[in-house]
């Protein structure tokens, strides 16, 4: 059986990525694979505190982006890299692709700015695979509204999420060896089955 893997889950809030992450974690546990489940921003006490600031406090784009990378640096040092070094699989709800999608695609930050921070914070690490749960923003918004109050990002207009989605799809098209794009508008059980089939080659 293959060694540790770093798998990330991306998509709009409401796409179902957190549900599918839990599905994969359960399937891996059933095979005896030790799994570390985490999220961004967050994953450590400090990074979770930063998450609350990013989601709830009004701030400029530069501050927002730098805080996200500060949380990421802490998360990598204290959680992700130690887990991978110990041979555990890491399943992470969002990583740097989300920063490109939301801060660049959604808010208009230059991609070069993210690339510099990415090279500084995790120059040698990229996910082994990234599941992108693709769904129309209107569908994602309807799903979100049914379960919780909106945060700073979820309160944005549909045009913002169209730009976020477009950036995600652009990154997926540019890196097809890493991204696995799934139609998240389908029923959750169907999406989960497709995801698990995609994982089978890693488990042989």
ROZARO-533208 format. One record per residue: chain; residue in three letters; y, x, z of N, C-alpha, C in turn. Coordinates in steps of 0.001 Angstrom, whole numbers, plus 500000, padded with zeros to 6 digits. Each point is the difference from the previous one (the first is absolute). Layout:
ROZARO-533208
@mol->A type->ALA nY->Y nX->X nZ->Z caY->Y caX->X caZ->Z cY->Y cX->X cZ->Z $
...
END
This chain:
ROZARO-533208
@mol->A type->UNK nY->498805 nX->500849 nZ->500000 caY->501195 caX->499151 caZ->500000 cY->501241 cX->500882 cZ->500000 $
@mol->A type->UNK nY->501025 nX->499557 nZ->499287 caY->501205 caX->500801 caZ->499846 cY->500738 cX->500142 cZ->501330 $
@mol->A type->UNK nY->500906 nX->501007 nZ->500066 caY->500729 caX->500286 caZ->501221 cY->501207 cX->499117 cZ->500182 $
@mol->A type->UNK nY->500918 nX->500474 nZ->500829 caY->501187 caX->499216 caZ->500339 cY->500814 cX->499657 cZ->498756 $
@mol->A type->UNK nY->500587 nX->498816 nZ->500018 caY->500872 caX->499566 caZ->498910 cY->501248 cX->499351 cZ->500584 $
@mol->A type->UNK nY->501083 nX->500152 nZ->499263 caY->501284 caX->499404 caZ->500367 cY->500292 cX->498904 cZ->498989 $
@mol->A type->UNK nY->499890 nX->498738 nZ->500443 caY->500158 caX->498852 caZ->499117 cY->501230 cX->499220 cZ->500448 $
@mol->A type->UNK nY->500890 nX->499707 nZ->499057 caY->501202 caX->499238 caZ->500340 cY->499982 cX->498642 cZ->499313 $
@mol->A type->UNK nY->500728 nX->499074 nZ->500612 caY->500039 caX->498609 caZ->499556 cY->501463 cX->499636 cZ->499781 $
@mol->A type->UNK nY->500316 nX->499608 nZ->498771 caY->501386 caX->499741 caZ->499627 cY->500154 cX->498618 cZ->499376 $
@mol->A type->UNK nY->501227 nX->499516 nZ->500009 caY->500310 caX->498717 caZ->499396 cY->501107 cX->499312 cZ->500768 $
@mol->A type->UNK nY->500471 nX->498895 nZ->499475 caY->501020 caX->499216 caZ->500682 cY->499441 cX->499409 cZ->501286 $
@mol->A type->UNK nY->500860 nX->499797 nZ->500989 caY->499580 caX->499239 caZ->501170 cY->499616 cX->498600 cZ->499540 $
@mol->A type->UNK nY->498806 nX->499574 nZ->500382 caY->499485 caX->498728 caZ->499528 cY->498949 cX->500157 cZ->498916 $
@mol->A type->UNK nY->499781 nX->501242 nZ->499550 caY->498986 caX->500243 caZ->498968 cY->498580 cX->499988 cZ->500562 $
@mol->A type->UNK nY->499864 nX->500124 nZ->501314 caY->498681 caX->499988 caZ->500614 cY->499415 cX->501363 cZ->500276 $
@mol->A type->UNK nY->500813 nX->501047 nZ->499901 caY->499464 caX->501355 caZ->500160 cY->499451 cX->500250 cZ->501400 $
@mol->A type->UNK nY->500641 nX->499477 nZ->501030 caY->499522 caX->500221 caZ->501362 cY->498647 cX->499323 cZ->500213 $
@mol->A type->UNK nY->499828 nX->498830 nZ->499434 caY->498718 caX->499309 caZ->500076 cY->498909 cX->500807 cZ->499318 $
@mol->A type->UNK nY->500301 nX->500538 nZ->498822 caY->499001 caX->500766 caZ->499266 cY->499712 cX->501339 cZ->500658 $
@mol->A type->UNK nY->501003 nX->500597 nZ->500639 caY->499766 caX->501230 caZ->500757 cY->498967 cX->499738 cZ->501092 $
@mol->A type->UNK nY->500153 nX->498885 nZ->500709 caY->499035 caX->499650 caZ->501048 cY->498616 cX->499759 cZ->499417 $
@mol->A type->UNK nY->499934 nX->499406 nZ->498808 caY->498717 caX->499772 caZ->499339 cY->499297 cX->501313 cZ->499692 $
@mol->A type->UNK nY->500749 nX->500964 nZ->499466 caY->499404 caX->501297 caZ->499679 cY->499604 cX->500743 cZ->501271 $
@mol->A type->UNK nY->500837 nX->499939 nZ->501026 caY->499666 caX->500674 caZ->501263 cY->498685 cX->499465 cZ->500557 $
@mol->A type->UNK nY->499820 nX->498698 nZ->499949 caY->498766 caX->499388 caZ->500506 cY->498796 cX->500450 cZ->499174 $
@mol->A type->UNK nY->500170 nX->500049 nZ->498676 caY->498902 caX->500425 caZ->499131 cY->499615 cX->501460 cZ->500253 $
@mol->A type->UNK nY->500995 nX->500840 nZ->500232 caY->499717 caX->501410 caZ->500277 cY->499330 cX->500173 cZ->501352 $
@mol->A type->UNK nY->500466 nX->499264 nZ->501003 caY->499356 caX->500049 caZ->501313 cY->498522 cX->499624 cZ->499888 $
@mol->A type->UNK nY->499723 nX->498982 nZ->499177 caY->498623 caX->499548 caZ->499836 cY->499103 cX->501075 cZ->499389 $
@mol->A type->UNK nY->500589 nX->500935 nZ->499296 caY->499257 caX->501115 caZ->499410 cY->499987 cX->501224 cZ->500911 $
@mol->A type->UNK nY->500552 nX->499863 nZ->501187 caY->500011 caX->501113 caZ->500938 cY->501100 cX->501010 cZ->499771 $
@mol->A type->UNK nY->501014 nX->499632 nZ->499237 caY->501113 caX->500909 caZ->499727 cY->501089 cX->499792 cZ->501049 $
@mol->A type->UNK nY->500462 nX->501102 nZ->500576 caY->501063 caX->499932 caZ->501004 cY->501344 cX->499840 cZ->499278 $
@mol->A type->UNK nY->500730 nX->498980 nZ->500378 caY->501222 caX->499621 caZ->499279 cY->501193 cX->499986 cZ->500956 $
@mol->A type->UNK nY->501099 nX->500539 nZ->499536 caY->501286 caX->499927 caZ->500701 cY->500877 cX->499019 cZ->499232 $
@mol->A type->UNK nY->500384 nX->498906 nZ->500635 caY->500832 caX->498980 caZ->499371 cY->501417 cX->500126 cZ->500542 $
@mol->A type->UNK nY->500976 nX->500097 nZ->499102 caY->501368 caX->500213 caZ->500448 cY->500974 cX->499381 cZ->499000 $
@mol->A type->UNK nY->501299 nX->500183 nZ->500254 caY->500999 caX->499377 caZ->499126 cY->501278 cX->500821 cZ->499994 $
@mol->A type->UNK nY->500844 nX->499693 nZ->499010 caY->501328 caX->500607 caZ->499910 cY->501049 cX->498937 cZ->499696 $
@mol->A type->UNK nY->501234 nX->500201 nZ->500507 caY->500310 caX->500966 caZ->501048 cY->499229 cX->499637 cZ->501256 $
@mol->A type->UNK nY->499584 nX->500992 nZ->500753 caY->499279 caX->499747 caZ->501227 cY->498815 cX->500932 cZ->500166 $
@mol->A type->UNK nY->499057 nX->499581 nZ->500825 caY->498785 caX->500770 caZ->500184 cY->499979 cX->500862 cZ->501250 $
@mol->A type->UNK nY->501171 nX->500285 nZ->500576 caY->500111 caX->500716 caZ->501277 cY->501086 cX->499296 cZ->500811 $
@mol->A type->UNK nY->500077 nX->500228 nZ->501309 caY->501052 caX->499328 caZ->500770 cY->501408 cX->500267 cZ->499470 $
@mol->A type->UNK nY->500298 nX->501263 nZ->499679 caY->501330 caX->500304 caZ->499474 cY->500221 cX->499339 cZ->498652 $
@mol->A type->UNK nY->499025 nX->500100 nZ->499119 caY->500145 caX->499419 caZ->498668 cY->500112 cX->498478 cZ->500062 $
@mol->A type->UNK nY->499321 nX->499372 nZ->500955 caY->500131 caX->498548 caZ->500158 cY->501406 cX->499633 cZ->500466 $
@mol->A type->UNK nY->500592 nX->500831 nZ->500852 caY->501384 caX->499759 caZ->500425 cY->500955 cX->500103 cZ->498816 $
@mol->A type->UNK nY->499764 nX->500983 nZ->499141 caY->500822 caX->500139 caZ->498801 cY->499803 cX->498797 cZ->499089 $
@mol->A type->UNK nY->498763 nX->499512 nZ->499906 caY->499717 caX->498822 caZ->499175 cY->500889 cX->498824 cZ->500414 $
@mol->A type->UNK nY->500113 nX->499775 nZ->501299 caY->500814 caX->498884 caZ->500472 cY->501458 cX->500164 cZ->499589 $
@mol->A type->UNK nY->500504 nX->501228 nZ->500065 caY->501367 caX->500244 caZ->499547 cY->500152 cX->499687 cZ->498514 $
@mol->A type->UNK nY->499070 nX->500500 nZ->499197 caY->500078 caX->499826 caZ->498543 cY->499912 cX->498525 cZ->499622 $
@mol->A type->UNK nY->499143 nX->499251 nZ->500679 caY->499792 caX->498601 caZ->499630 cY->501070 cX->499064 cZ->500556 $
@mol->A type->UNK nY->500645 nX->500400 nZ->501109 caY->500869 caX->499048 caZ->500697 cY->501478 cX->500368 cZ->500018 $
@mol->A type->UNK nY->500326 nX->501293 nZ->499912 caY->501388 caX->500437 caZ->500148 cY->500656 cX->500213 cZ->498640 $
@mol->A type->UNK nY->501208 nX->499486 nZ->499843 caY->500746 caX->500237 caZ->498767 cY->500361 cX->501482 cZ->499909 $
@mol->A type->UNK nY->499833 nX->500597 nZ->498831 caY->500291 caX->501431 caZ->499809 cY->500167 cX->500294 cZ->498526 $
@mol->A type->UNK nY->500556 nX->501159 nZ->499710 caY->500168 caX->500433 caZ->498623 cY->498691 cX->500474 cZ->499394 $
@mol->A type->UNK nY->499981 nX->500095 nZ->498689 caY->498790 caX->500376 caZ->499282 cY->499527 cX->501402 cZ->500360 $
@mol->A type->UNK nY->500933 nX->500932 nZ->500126 caY->499598 caX->501373 caZ->500321 cY->499371 cX->500074 cZ->501384 $
@mol->A type->UNK nY->500611 nX->499336 nZ->500982 caY->499435 caX->499982 caZ->501353 cY->498631 cX->499345 cZ->500000 $
@mol->A type->UNK nY->499878 nX->498896 nZ->499289 caY->498722 caX->499293 caZ->499910 cY->498898 cX->500917 cZ->499462 $
@mol->A type->UNK nY->500318 nX->500699 nZ->498928 caY->499001 caX->500867 caZ->499362 cY->499623 cX->501178 cZ->500891 $
@mol->A type->UNK nY->500999 nX->500603 nZ->500619 caY->499719 caX->501135 caZ->500882 cY->499193 cX->499573 cZ->501220 $
@mol->A type->UNK nY->500274 nX->498825 nZ->500537 caY->499207 caX->499511 caZ->501124 cY->498554 cX->499746 cZ->499598 $
@mol->A type->UNK nY->499792 nX->499461 nZ->498821 caY->498633 caX->499772 caZ->499526 cY->499242 cX->501321 cZ->499895 $
@mol->A type->UNK nY->500659 nX->501034 nZ->499492 caY->499327 caX->501287 caZ->499890 cY->499843 cX->500678 cZ->501356 $
@mol->A type->UNK nY->500912 nX->499751 nZ->500930 caY->499815 caX->500523 caZ->501352 cY->498753 cX->499382 cZ->500630 $
@mol->A type->UNK nY->499847 nX->498694 nZ->499850 caY->498796 caX->499333 caZ->500504 cY->498752 cX->500542 cZ->499303 $
@mol->A type->UNK nY->500114 nX->500241 nZ->498709 caY->498848 caX->500517 caZ->499228 cY->499601 cX->501392 cZ->500481 $
@mol->A type->UNK nY->500971 nX->500855 nZ->500248 caY->499692 caX->501351 caZ->500466 cY->499253 cX->499958 cZ->501330 $
@mol->A type->UNK nY->500462 nX->499156 nZ->500908 caY->499341 caX->499832 caZ->501304 cY->498590 cX->499446 cZ->499829 $
@mol->A type->UNK nY->499882 nX->499007 nZ->499149 caY->498709 caX->499350 caZ->499728 cY->498997 cX->500995 cZ->499423 $
@mol->A type->UNK nY->500443 nX->500789 nZ->499054 caY->499123 caX->501006 caZ->499396 cY->499531 cX->501019 cZ->501031 $
@mol->A type->UNK nY->500947 nX->500505 nZ->500779 caY->499683 caX->501076 caZ->500939 cY->499077 cX->499542 cZ->501120 $
@mol->A type->UNK nY->500182 nX->498785 nZ->500468 caY->499281 caX->499561 caZ->501195 cY->498819 cX->499084 cZ->499718 $
@mol->A type->UNK nY->499918 nX->499468 nZ->498797 caY->498948 caX->499013 caZ->499747 cY->499221 cX->500281 cZ->498713 $
@mol->A type->UNK nY->500677 nX->500044 nZ->498859 caY->499293 caX->500068 caZ->498728 cY->499304 cX->501341 cZ->499810 $
@mol->A type->UNK nY->500731 nX->501090 nZ->500118 caY->499395 caX->501306 caZ->499744 cY->498915 cX->500345 cZ->501008 $
@mol->A type->UNK nY->500176 nX->499739 nZ->501298 caY->498893 caX->500253 caZ->500931 cY->498752 cX->499172 cZ->499684 $
@mol->A type->UNK nY->500185 nX->498755 nZ->499595 caY->498850 caX->499160 caZ->499666 cY->499245 cX->500549 cZ->498792 $
@mol->A type->UNK nY->500732 nX->500378 nZ->498966 caY->499346 caX->500557 caZ->498814 cY->499300 cX->501309 cZ->500333 $
@mol->A type->UNK nY->500629 nX->500836 nZ->500816 caY->499392 caX->501273 caZ->500388 cY->498712 cX->499789 cZ->500779 $
@mol->A type->UNK nY->499918 nX->498886 nZ->500731 caY->498803 caX->499683 caZ->500781 cY->498933 cX->499300 cZ->499173 $
@mol->A type->UNK nY->500270 nX->499778 nZ->498714 caY->499006 caX->499387 caZ->499128 cY->500044 cX->498490 cZ->499943 $
@mol->A type->UNK nY->501049 nX->499394 nZ->500566 caY->500101 caX->498543 caZ->499971 cY->500718 cX->499524 cZ->498739 $
@mol->A type->UNK nY->499606 nX->498833 nZ->499530 caY->500740 caX->499349 caZ->498928 cY->501269 cX->499395 cZ->500596 $
@mol->A type->UNK nY->501102 nX->500103 nZ->499298 caY->501261 caX->499400 caZ->500430 cY->500373 cX->498904 cZ->499008 $
@mol->A type->UNK nY->500152 nX->498785 nZ->500516 caY->500467 caX->498865 caZ->499208 cY->501400 cX->499675 cZ->500490 $
@mol->A type->UNK nY->500984 nX->500150 nZ->499121 caY->501405 caX->499873 caZ->500411 cY->500703 cX->498896 cZ->499216 $
@mol->A type->UNK nY->500568 nX->499066 nZ->500733 caY->500787 caX->498910 caZ->499427 cY->501382 cX->500551 cZ->499675 $
@mol->A type->UNK nY->500198 nX->500389 nZ->498752 caY->501203 caX->500615 caZ->499430 cY->500043 cX->501501 cZ->500262 $
@mol->A type->UNK nY->500599 nX->500703 nZ->499022 caY->500294 caX->501428 caZ->500131 cY->501205 cX->500271 cZ->499100 $
@mol->A type->UNK nY->500111 nX->501173 nZ->499430 caY->501226 caX->500376 caZ->499285 cY->500225 cX->499172 cZ->498740 $
@mol->A type->UNK nY->498952 nX->499464 nZ->499385 caY->500228 caX->499115 caZ->498851 cY->500898 cX->498830 cZ->500381 $
@mol->A type->UNK nY->499868 nX->499525 nZ->501233 caY->500851 caX->498896 caZ->500449 cY->501461 cX->500418 cZ->500051 $
@mol->A type->UNK nY->500269 nX->501254 nZ->500358 caY->501380 caX->500469 caZ->500054 cY->500589 cX->500059 cZ->498593 $
@mol->A type->UNK nY->499216 nX->500486 nZ->499040 caY->500463 caX->499955 caZ->498610 cY->500255 cX->498548 cZ->499570 $
@mol->A type->UNK nY->499095 nX->499104 nZ->500354 caY->500120 caX->498618 caZ->499537 cY->501192 cX->499286 cZ->500622 $
@mol->A type->UNK nY->500147 nX->500123 nZ->501325 caY->501036 caX->499236 caZ->500691 cY->501361 cX->500685 cZ->499971 $
@mol->A type->UNK nY->500034 nX->501279 nZ->500345 caY->501303 caX->500671 caZ->500068 cY->500521 cX->500383 cZ->498610 $
@mol->A type->UNK nY->499107 nX->500429 nZ->499102 caY->500439 caX->500323 caZ->498627 cY->500025 cX->498747 cZ->499130 $
@mol->A type->UNK nY->498844 nX->499371 nZ->499847 caY->499945 caX->498818 caZ->499144 cY->500873 cX->498871 cZ->500508 $
@mol->A type->UNK nY->499821 nX->499649 nZ->501266 caY->500726 caX->498863 caZ->500549 cY->501465 cX->500264 cZ->500250 $
@mol->A type->UNK nY->500312 nX->501144 nZ->500627 caY->501374 caX->500245 caZ->500440 cY->500790 cX->500926 cZ->499085 $
@mol->A type->UNK nY->499314 nX->500704 nZ->499107 caY->500732 caX->500801 caZ->499024 cY->500212 cX->501452 cZ->500353 $
@mol->A type->UNK nY->499327 nX->500504 nZ->501032 caY->500101 caX->501420 caZ->500329 cY->499393 cX->500836 cZ->498876 $
@mol->A type->UNK nY->500583 nX->501155 nZ->499724 caY->499464 caX->500881 caZ->498956 cY->498605 cX->500478 cZ->500389 $
@mol->A type->UNK nY->499079 nX->499970 nZ->499052 caY->498633 caX->500445 caZ->500273 cY->499960 cX->501460 cZ->500425 $
@mol->A type->UNK nY->500944 nX->500793 nZ->499503 caY->500027 caX->501424 caZ->500355 cY->500170 cX->500196 cZ->501508 $
@mol->A type->UNK nY->500727 nX->499096 nZ->500646 caY->500205 caX->500116 caZ->501443 cY->498681 cX->499825 cZ->500746 $
@mol->A type->UNK nY->499200 nX->499028 nZ->499583 caY->498693 caX->499792 caZ->500631 cY->499078 cX->501171 cZ->499703 $
@mol->A type->UNK nY->500055 nX->500500 nZ->498782 caY->499127 caX->501117 caZ->499624 cY->500263 cX->501222 cZ->500872 $
@mol->A type->UNK nY->501264 nX->500255 nZ->500329 caY->500337 caX->501142 caZ->500871 cY->499407 cX->499789 cZ->501392 $
@mol->A type->UNK nY->500170 nX->498810 nZ->500557 caY->499464 caX->499707 caZ->501325 cY->498472 cX->500035 cZ->500005 $
@mol->A type->UNK nY->499413 nX->499481 nZ->498951 caY->498542 caX->500021 caZ->499877 cY->499477 cX->501439 cZ->499990 $
@mol->A type->UNK nY->500663 nX->500861 nZ->499254 caY->499586 caX->501392 caZ->499920 cY->500172 cX->500712 cZ->501342 $
@mol->A type->UNK nY->500973 nX->499596 nZ->500754 caY->500235 caX->500600 caZ->501317 cY->498981 cX->499510 cZ->501031 $
@mol->A type->UNK nY->499775 nX->498681 nZ->500037 caY->499207 caX->499397 caZ->501076 cY->498494 cX->500088 cZ->499751 $
@mol->A type->UNK nY->499568 nX->499808 nZ->498764 caY->498545 caX->500119 caZ->499745 cY->499740 cX->500632 cZ->498621 $
@mol->A type->UNK nY->500348 nX->501282 nZ->499878 caY->499898 caX->500671 caZ->498697 cY->498572 cX->500118 cZ->499473 $
@mol->A type->UNK nY->499025 nX->500067 nZ->500879 caY->498619 caX->500204 caZ->499568 cY->499149 cX->498740 cZ->500087 $
@mol->A type->UNK nY->500566 nX->498895 nZ->500416 caY->499190 caX->498801 caZ->500240 cY->500454 cX->498830 cZ->499147 $
@mol->A type->UNK nY->499051 nX->499446 nZ->499253 caY->500161 caX->498721 caZ->499321 cY->498755 cX->499171 cZ->500307 $
@mol->A type->UNK nY->500110 nX->498677 nZ->499941 caY->498804 caX->499183 caZ->500216 cY->498911 cX->500329 cZ->498984 $
@mol->A type->UNK nY->498759 nX->499908 nZ->500449 caY->498876 caX->500133 caZ->499062 cY->499945 cX->498803 cZ->499067 $
@mol->A type->UNK nY->500386 nX->498850 nZ->500507 caY->500064 caX->498789 caZ->499178 cY->501028 cX->499060 cZ->500614 $
@mol->A type->UNK nY->500621 nX->499212 nZ->499144 caY->500998 caX->499020 caZ->500446 cY->499678 cX->498658 cZ->499367 $
@mol->A type->UNK nY->499735 nX->499007 nZ->500835 caY->499828 caX->498638 caZ->499512 cY->501372 cX->499337 cZ->499932 $
@mol->A type->UNK nY->500351 nX->499519 nZ->498822 caY->501245 caX->499257 caZ->499819 cY->499646 cX->498534 cZ->499797 $
@mol->A type->UNK nY->500401 nX->499178 nZ->500952 caY->499731 caX->498570 caZ->499938 cY->501208 cX->499343 cZ->499344 $
@mol->A type->UNK nY->499840 nX->499699 nZ->498734 caY->501122 caX->499545 caZ->499179 cY->500073 cX->498481 cZ->499987 $
@mol->A type->UNK nY->501187 nX->499486 nZ->500273 caY->500195 caX->498551 caZ->500023 cY->501455 cX->499713 cZ->499661 $
@mol->A type->UNK nY->500250 nX->498853 nZ->499406 caY->501368 caX->499590 caZ->499690 cY->500794 cX->499830 cZ->501288 $
@mol->A type->UNK nY->501254 nX->500437 nZ->500022 caY->500809 caX->499873 caZ->501220 cY->500095 cX->498579 cZ->500543 $
@mol->A type->UNK nY->500039 nX->499003 nZ->499135 caY->500104 caX->498616 caZ->500486 cY->498763 cX->499605 cZ->500794 $
@mol->A type->UNK nY->498832 nX->500436 nZ->499555 caY->498763 caX->499703 caZ->500728 cY->499996 cX->500716 cZ->501340 $
@mol->A type->UNK nY->500393 nX->501283 nZ->499982 caY->500046 caX->500769 caZ->501247 cY->500969 cX->499371 cZ->500992 $
@mol->A type->UNK nY->501154 nX->499545 nZ->499521 caY->500994 caX->499401 caZ->500885 cY->499474 cX->498718 cZ->500632 $
@mol->A type->UNK nY->499294 nX->499196 nZ->499219 caY->499440 caX->498757 caZ->500540 cY->498967 cX->500298 cZ->501075 $
@mol->A type->UNK nY->499191 nX->501018 nZ->499783 caY->498999 caX->500360 caZ->501002 cY->500663 cX->500511 cZ->501277 $
@mol->A type->UNK nY->501027 nX->500840 nZ->499856 caY->500682 caX->500539 caZ->501172 cY->500659 cX->498905 cZ->500819 $
@mol->A type->UNK nY->500671 nX->499105 nZ->499311 caY->500735 caX->498953 caZ->500696 cY->499123 cX->499079 cZ->500815 $
@mol->A type->UNK nY->498718 nX->499957 nZ->499653 caY->499076 caX->499120 caZ->500702 cY->499527 cX->500574 cZ->501325 $
@mol->A type->UNK nY->500221 nX->501310 nZ->500225 caY->499390 caX->500615 caZ->501188 cY->500978 cX->500681 cZ->500944 $
@mol->A type->UNK nY->501219 nX->500364 nZ->499545 caY->500866 caX->500733 caZ->500917 cY->501458 cX->499958 cZ->499550 $
@mol->A type->UNK nY->500882 nX->500354 nZ->500954 caY->501423 caX->500123 caZ->499684 cY->500237 cX->501286 cZ->499221 $
@mol->A type->UNK nY->500988 nX->499993 nZ->499134 caY->500252 caX->501127 caZ->499108 cY->500719 cX->501137 cZ->500718 $
@mol->A type->UNK nY->499630 nX->501250 nZ->499642 caY->500733 caX->501169 caZ->500474 cY->501063 cX->500381 cZ->498974 $
@mol->A type->UNK nY->500628 nX->501180 nZ->500143 caY->501083 caX->500404 caZ->499092 cY->499550 cX->500035 cZ->498551 $
@mol->A type->UNK nY->498788 nX->500468 nZ->499768 caY->499512 caX->500119 caZ->498627 cY->499553 cX->498645 cZ->499459 $
@mol->A type->UNK nY->499277 nX->499265 nZ->500808 caY->499479 caX->498709 caZ->499551 cY->501111 cX->498989 cZ->499746 $
@mol->A type->UNK nY->501199 nX->500265 nZ->500534 caY->501137 caX->499098 caZ->499788 cY->500701 cX->500223 cZ->498661 $
@mol->A type->UNK nY->499590 nX->501032 nZ->499273 caY->500631 caX->500294 caZ->498709 cY->499687 cX->498904 cZ->498974 $
@mol->A type->UNK nY->500823 nX->499966 nZ->498943 caY->499819 caX->499027 caZ->498928 cY->498817 cX->500387 cZ->499102 $
@mol->A type->UNK nY->499531 nX->499034 nZ->499208 caY->498842 caX->500249 caZ->499136 cY->500253 cX->501147 cZ->499023 $
@mol->A type->UNK nY->501241 nX->500160 nZ->499554 caY->500299 caX->501079 caZ->499051 cY->499687 cX->501370 cZ->500607 $
@mol->A type->UNK nY->500238 nX->500149 nZ->501290 caY->499661 caX->501244 caZ->500695 cY->498503 cX->500259 cZ->499890 $
@mol->A type->UNK nY->499192 nX->498986 nZ->500254 caY->498544 caX->500171 caZ->499976 cY->499465 cX->500185 cZ->498580 $
@mol->A type->UNK nY->500704 nX->499444 nZ->499025 caY->499626 caX->500279 caZ->498605 cY->500160 cX->501492 cZ->499704 $
@mol->A type->UNK nY->501084 nX->500589 nZ->500498 caY->500213 caX->501435 caZ->499792 cY->498964 cX->500831 cZ->500759 $
@mol->A type->UNK nY->499686 nX->499574 nZ->501213 caY->498963 caX->500692 caZ->500774 cY->498667 cX->499958 cZ->499260 $
@mol->A type->UNK nY->499634 nX->498821 nZ->499537 caY->498737 caX->499848 caZ->499272 cY->499985 cX->500861 cZ->498744 $
@mol->A type->UNK nY->501111 nX->500008 nZ->499273 caY->500064 caX->500792 caZ->498772 cY->499797 cX->501483 cZ->500284 $
@mol->A type->UNK nY->500578 nX->500498 nZ->501095 caY->499818 caX->501410 caZ->500352 cY->498556 cX->500292 cZ->500385 $
@mol->A type->UNK nY->499398 nX->499109 nZ->500756 caY->498588 caX->500178 caZ->500330 cY->499157 cX->500109 cZ->498727 $
@mol->A type->UNK nY->500209 nX->499077 nZ->499084 caY->499194 caX->499984 caZ->498772 cY->500285 cX->501230 cZ->499142 $
@mol->A type->UNK nY->501241 nX->500455 nZ->500012 caY->500326 caX->501216 caZ->499261 cY->499282 cX->501214 cZ->500568 $
@mol->A type->UNK nY->499973 nX->500098 nZ->501318 caY->499293 caX->501113 caZ->500631 cY->498497 cX->499909 cZ->499747 $
@mol->A type->UNK nY->499471 nX->498799 nZ->500035 caY->498574 caX->499827 caZ->499735 cY->499650 cX->500406 cZ->498572 $
@mol->A type->UNK nY->500850 nX->499638 nZ->499048 caY->499750 caX->500364 caZ->498605 cY->500082 cX->501508 cZ->499793 $
@mol->A type->UNK nY->500855 nX->500663 nZ->500777 caY->500172 caX->501449 caZ->499856 cY->498884 cX->500789 cZ->500680 $
@mol->A type->UNK nY->499293 nX->499367 nZ->500953 caY->498947 caX->500698 caZ->500752 cY->498731 cX->499148 cZ->500051 $
@mol->A type->UNK nY->499421 nX->499692 nZ->498841 caY->498831 caX->499110 caZ->499991 cY->498773 cX->500593 cZ->500686 $
@mol->A type->UNK nY->499976 nX->501329 nZ->500162 caY->498866 caX->500620 caZ->500691 cY->500020 cX->499710 cZ->501491 $
@mol->A type->UNK nY->501142 nX->499620 nZ->500539 caY->500110 caX->499723 caZ->501440 cY->500122 cX->498518 cZ->500302 $
@mol->A type->UNK nY->500736 nX->499264 nZ->499204 caY->500247 caX->498594 caZ->500273 cY->498877 cX->499108 cZ->499492 $
@mol->A type->UNK nY->499673 nX->499009 nZ->500807 caY->499097 caX->498916 caZ->499602 cY->500801 cX->498715 cZ->500175 $
@mol->A type->UNK nY->500352 nX->499371 nZ->498892 caY->500857 caX->498809 caZ->500041 cY->499120 cX->498756 cZ->500000 $
@mol->A type->UNK nY->500222 nX->499138 nZ->500987 caY->499232 caX->498761 caZ->500127 cY->500946 cX->498807 cZ->499931 $
@mol->A type->UNK nY->499531 nX->498920 nZ->499380 caY->500796 caX->498781 caZ->499880 cY->499943 cX->499249 cZ->501329 $
@mol->A type->UNK nY->501047 nX->500139 nZ->500798 caY->500009 caX->499418 caZ->501334 cY->500306 cX->498508 cZ->500001 $
@mol->A type->UNK nY->500246 nX->499416 nZ->498826 caY->500173 caX->498552 caZ->499937 cY->498667 cX->499275 cZ->500065 $
@mol->A type->UNK nY->498914 nX->500725 nZ->499771 caY->498660 caX->499418 caZ->500064 cY->499639 cX->499694 cZ->501451 $
@mol->A type->UNK nY->498967 nX->499177 nZ->500225 caY->499562 caX->499731 caZ->501378 cY->499648 cX->501293 cZ->500733 $
@mol->A type->UNK nY->500261 nX->500031 nZ->501307 caY->499816 caX->501218 caZ->500783 cY->498573 cX->500526 cZ->499909 $
@mol->A type->UNK nY->499015 nX->499115 nZ->500002 caY->498605 caX->500446 caZ->499937 cY->499710 cX->500706 cZ->498680 $
@mol->A type->UNK nY->500577 nX->499495 nZ->498931 caY->499804 caX->500619 caZ->498686 cY->500677 cX->501369 cZ->499934 $
@mol->A type->UNK nY->501211 nX->500081 nZ->500529 caY->500715 caX->501285 caZ->500027 cY->499215 cX->501009 cZ->500830 $
@mol->A type->UNK nY->499499 nX->499565 nZ->501150 caY->499231 caX->500890 caZ->500855 cY->498742 cX->500499 cZ->499333 $
@mol->A type->UNK nY->499320 nX->499134 nZ->499273 caY->498782 caX->500407 caZ->499300 cY->500305 cX->501043 cZ->498931 $
@mol->A type->UNK nY->501104 nX->499813 nZ->499273 caY->500396 caX->500984 caZ->498992 cY->500326 cX->501342 cZ->500656 $
@mol->A type->UNK nY->500699 nX->499952 nZ->501138 caY->500339 caX->501233 caZ->500711 cY->498740 cX->500737 cZ->500444 $
@mol->A type->UNK nY->499057 nX->499281 nZ->500562 caY->498781 caX->500634 caZ->500489 cY->499184 cX->500592 cZ->498851 $
@mol->A type->UNK nY->499988 nX->499329 nZ->498870 caY->499303 caX->500568 caZ->498830 cY->500648 cX->501308 cZ->499566 $
@mol->A type->UNK nY->501321 nX->500052 nZ->500067 caY->500704 caX->501219 caZ->499618 cY->499675 cX->501161 cZ->500936 $
@mol->A type->UNK nY->499641 nX->499689 nZ->501232 caY->499699 caX->501037 caZ->500991 cY->498584 cX->500559 cZ->499877 $
@mol->A type->UNK nY->499128 nX->499299 nZ->499331 caY->498588 caX->500397 caZ->499975 cY->499765 cX->501453 cZ->499558 $
@mol->A type->UNK nY->500698 nX->500507 nZ->498979 caY->499736 caX->501394 caZ->499603 cY->500276 cX->501001 cZ->501112 $
@mol->A type->UNK nY->500903 nX->499697 nZ->500921 caY->500322 caX->500933 caZ->501087 cY->498908 cX->500031 cZ->501060 $
@mol->A type->UNK nY->499120 nX->499000 nZ->499996 caY->499042 caX->499843 caZ->501087 cY->498583 cX->500422 cZ->499626 $
@mol->A type->UNK nY->499843 nX->500513 nZ->498812 caY->498661 caX->500406 caZ->499565 cY->499633 cX->501371 cZ->500542 $
END
